[in-house]
Amino acid sequence: MSFYSNFQSDKCPGSITGNPINGLTEKVCIQAEKIFDAAIKQTQIDNYSLVLTDLSPETPTYPLTFISARSTTAEATVTNLSVDRQVDKHCARVQATVSVPLEVLYTDANGVEGSATAIVSLNQDVLLYVPAPSIMPFTVQAVVSAVAPEGVFNPDTQGFTVSICATVILKIAMAVEILVPTYGYCAIPPAQEYSQEVCAGFFELPLYPQGRNGCPTGGCNK
């Protein structure tokens, strides 16, 4: 049985019964990612050790002087995931390690600017709503933004010890198909080409001079 069969209507299965309401024209099944729950957590972590990889230039002169570090993407990797449903509740204890890459900027002992990558891993332990068991599984996703405004060189690891400011959003998500009323397809307007119009002032000039021989119409003495 297709989802069309679920429409109790004497009209075409995909149509709105009767006259369109406020411009609604049909029912459409769309693919979407449903977010069942989400929570944000902001944390400051001091004395975090950054291990540098992919240095550029490859052979800097040590010691290094820290400039800054910032996450290069909002998509984090979720590992060590544990979802423990609470008794008689829709909530679950969600534990996970959330990791995101950083770009680290520095100068070496010769004043040469360089960059490297590092990974910051954050442990999360929160309560989130989780849907009832179903054939389609939900996933735990993480969006992260992290910066390290200050840090010092660690000669033992040849990396940096930094203070990190991190914002983590954990989400309970599932890919679903949802039936929604629609207004039909979008009308796409033609694109307007960009132009600096550098010749606008020139093109606005008259093709020929006004008047005769540089004098107003009718002569210079009039």
Buried (B, 14 or more C-beta within 10 A) or exposed (E): EEEEEEBEEEEEBBEBEEEEEEEBBBBEEEEEEEEBBBBEBEEEBEEBEBEBEEBEEEEBEEEBBBBBBEBEEEEBBBEEEEBEEEEEEEBBBBBBBBBBBBBBBBBBEEEEEBBBBBEBEBEBEBBBEBBEEEEEEBEBBBBBBBBBEBBEBBEEEBBBBBBBEBBBBBBBBBEBEEEEBBEEEEEEEEEEEEEEEEEEEEEEEEEEEEEEEEEEEEEEEE
